[in-house]
Amino acid sequence: MSVLEVDDVVVEFDTDAGRITAVDGVSLHLATGETLGLVGESGCGKSTLARAIMQLVPMQRGSVRLEGTDLGSLSRRELRRMRHRIQMVFQDPRGSLDPRMNVSTLIGEPLRVHGIGDRASRAKAVAEAMELVGLPVAVADRLPSELSGGQQQRVGIARAIVTDPAVLVCDEPVSALDVSIQAQIINVLDELRDELDLAMLFIAHDLSVVRHLSDRVAVMYLGQIVETGTASEVFGEPRHPYTHGLISSVPRADAESAARLQTARRMVLGELPSLLDPPSGCRYRTRCPYATAQCAEAEPPPEPVGRAGGLHMVRCHHWRTIVSAAPEPQESATSQELAI
Amino acid sequence: MSGMPLLEVEDLHVTFRTASGPVHAVDGVSFTMKPGSSLGVVGESGSGKSVTARALLRLFAITDDVQISGAVHFDGQDLLRIDERRLRDVRGGQIGMIFQDPLTSLNPLMAVGEQIAESLRLHRGMSRSEAAAEAVELLARVGIADPEQRATELPSSFSGGMRQRVMISLAIACRPRLLIADEPTTALDVTVQAEILLLLDELRRSEGMALMLITHDFGVVAATCDDVQVMYAGKLVEKASMAHLFDRANHPYTEGLLRLVPRFEDAHTGRLHPIPGQPPITGGGGSSCAFAPRCSYAVDRCRSEVPPEVAVGPQHLSACWLATDRAKDNTEAGQPWRRAQ
């Protein structure tokens, strides 16, 4: 059973320039012990979706069910009682920690806020959380300013897991960190998922990190999920031209690096359209090398790819005729194969 | 291509005096660049890679208490010894620079076309109308659509990627012979990054300028640079052609950097391998290998003597006491970072 079920969520905002739909009918689900990677570029709505799931921004439509309970139907007080089951890790560890609290107070804070346990059991839970994220006992009395960036993010993660959540929502948890610290934090998340059987929604723009951590992946573009499936399906056999472009854009340390960027340039044309005036029909058509009149007229529905009952889904009118070509180094014929 | 180097850096030292003592940010760095060549400089935060670039043009804050020594030969003069007025001609003239955040380098209150034109009048002595026309031309060359209209707009009306294009057009306005790009794509989305990297590569070839690209990402270097040098604690620890480095990374720090990031082509294959510990906050200046405390291969000698640069292949240097031994069993198949993790 899914521990988190997100169904047809729509989030709209009023901006100075007009109303925008930041999240446009997104559905996803997460099982225990599973990591879903959510990728897409700035402004695609992935962080807004995370906030909607956390019930931090109002939804215009749709539902978020956590362990079977529809979070939108709860009163404020009931929602607060559920919150310890779904927790969030943020991008900027320093900005999300109160500078006047020491490490053990910071990690214990969610327990006090949610009224979980007594003093002794809280102290035990804090010690356990510190051990799980690899924080030495010696830093318990330190202030955030006395910690390294990696330790600060470990505190952020410890705060999120100390309430024993079923779901962890991580919004760009490593993108503000130096490369060697990133590797440490990625390992911490990897270990926690295994040890605590967490369901994890992992939001990041770094596709290599997402592929490393995720069982399944969803690709967002202008508020919609355009492709989803297992990590090896989406990254190994991308069907949507945007997914293909994203993958080709990742600079890799090999001899084909520059050639791959040329593929990316062909798959992602021009600039991101404004959410104030999104394209009709397929959201991606203004940047797509395969777009036809049909793409402007009708919005492509999510269609299953591959075997029946499989997880691979794509929203593209032409996915059947666009030959999938995983942009791997040995497949230098990529560009020819893609020409329809 | 002429055999004369365009840039020759000799024994560069940069030391900051701070409240908690001196920081040897750059500790005896020497390298050369040929005209039209491309060089990637890779390292963690604090490795000295950005400070090296800033030292070439003495671009430091007034509040920095900084000491620079060595020599930076560029176009027949030592940039460390010429006066401030002549150095200003070089900055933004023969040497262009772009940074991670274009907003901090662009005037927010001035139309982008005017900013480019100002530089053209200053460095290339163009008239007002010539400069205005050339500014539009430059915006078109870096791939900005509708350049006449966009030239009249403020930096704030451009997206992150377009702003970096504006910054690049400003940097190449005076036809520099060297373009220094310090983490130019770190703040950008991946498809925009791809565009900017391709643009830098194309401009390098079409303008015949040399490119020095500073980054923490070997993938970015692979896409844009022929040569690479790796910095640690203010020193160059390895230099090679990028093609050579893929197959024959020699220095344990380079190996560590290559291993610590997940590679896109690998599905989940177990835990990553972070380099234990942290770089020294005081930079270099010690009497041992600065990497030894974090190095799993370190032997006694590494902790008592600074390793010299050793040739381990054609134009391939590694500053490691074990470099020769490592080069011997360092075949492509033996590259630990390539093996399944």
Interface residues (C-beta under 8 A of the other chain):
Chain A: E41 S42 S148 D178 V179 S180 I181 Q182 A183 Q184 I186 N187 D190 E191 H205 D206 L207 S208 V209 R211 H212 L213 S214 A231 S232 F235 G236 G245 L246 I247 S248 S249 V250 P251 R252 A253 D254 A255 S257 A258 R260 L261 Q262 A264 R265 V268 G270 E271 L272 E328 P329
Chain B: E44 S45 A145 S159 G160 G161 M162 D189 V190 T191 V192 Q193 A194 E195 L197 L198 D201 H216 D217 F218 G219 V220 V221 A222 A223 T224 A243 F246 G256 L257 L258 L260 V261 P262 R263 F264 E265 D266 A267 H268 R271 L272 H273 P274 I275 Q278
